[in-house]
């Protein structure tokens, strides 16, 4: 649990979080998503990059319209999708927009902009999707 302490600073609404601890928890969550949902993350990242290459920008709404989250899977893993692209200097947050998905109730989502087309194309080449058998749907190794 993140320690929260009351402070007298009116600019942070009276609460101060331990930034180091928060970042550590974020890194743990990202690693957990990679370990538990790596196969889904790869699929969604392909959709993400292909959309960027075609349109130059992308939001979570764009991805959610092209990818159905399997039953029993929490959508929180989608927050890990942009991570390797921000760290690889392929994309940059270009602000925020309100979600148009009804169930999102107009909450704000990041608007990501492609900043390095060559790196994005290289990422696709370096991270191919596994081939699936059309008859069985099984992934070949």
N, C-alpha and C positions, 0 to 999 in steps of 0.2 A: 504494500500500500504506500502511496506517495505521502510523505509527511507534509501537512499543510499547517502553517502557523499564521496566526493573526498578526497583522502589522498595522502601523499607523499611516502607511502610505495610501493616500486616497486615490492615487493614479492606478493602482492595481486592484481596486475593489476590496482592499483590506486583506487580501490573501497573497501569500508568497510561496511559490513551489520551489523545491530544490531542483534547479535546472539540470544539474548533472545527473541526478537520480531519474528525472523525467526522460532525459535522452537515453539513459541506460535501459529503462523500461521499454522505450520505443525500439531500440536495437534488439532487445530480447523478443519482442512481438514480431518484428520483421524476420528474424531468424526462425521463429516458430512457424510463421506462415510459409517460409521457404521449405522447411522440413516437412510440414504436413500437407501443403497444397502446391508443391512444386510443379506437378503435372498441370494443374489448372492455371497456375501463374504463367507457365510457358505459353499455353494457348491464348490467354488473355493478353499477354505482352505482344504476341504476334498481331492480334487484332489492333492493339494500341498503336504499334509502330506502323502497321499498314495504313491505318486511318490517318496518322500524322503525315506519312509520305504522300497520301492522296490529297489531304485537305490542309495540311500545315499546322493544324491545332486540333486538340481533342479534350473532351471532358468525360467524367464518369458516365454521364448520360449517353454519350456516343457509344461507349463500351457496353453499357447495360442493354442497349438496343440491339447489340449484335451477339451477345453471349448470355445464354440462359444458365443461371447458377443452379447446379444440381440440388435436388431436394436433400435436406439434412446438412447442407453446407452454409455456414454463416458468411454473409457477404463482406464481412470485415476484412477478409484476406485481400480484397481488391485494393485496399489502401497501400499494399506493398507493390502494386504493379509499376508505378513510375520510378521506384527507388534506383534500380541499376541505370536507368536512363538519366536521372539527375546527376548521379555520381559519375557517370561516363560522359557528361557534358554533351548529351544528345538533345535534351529538352530543357526548357526553362519555364517556370510558372509565369504566366502572363496575366495574372490577376485572378479574379473570382467571378463567377456568374451564378445566377439562381438556377437550381435544377428545375427542369420542366417535367420530371416524372411526378405523377400524381402522388405517389406514396412518399416522395421526398419532401413534400410540403414547402417547396420553394427554398429549401436550405441552400446555402452557398456551397459550390464545389469549385475545385481548382480548374483553371483553363490553362492547359499545357501547350506550349509552342515549340515546334521543331527548330533547333538551332544548328544541327549538323546532319545534313542528309546523308553524307558519305558514311558517317559512323552508324547511323540508323540502318542503312542498307547492309553494312558489315555485320551488325548485330544479328540481323535475320539470317545471314549466311552462317555465322558462327553458332547459332542456336536453332537448328532445324527442329521442326515438329517431328515426333516419331511417326513412322508410317503405320497406318492401320489397315487391317484386312477389311475390305468392303463387305465380305460375307459375314464375318464374325464380329467386327468392331474391335478386335483385340489388337493391341499394340505389339508390333514385332520388335525384337531386340537385336 
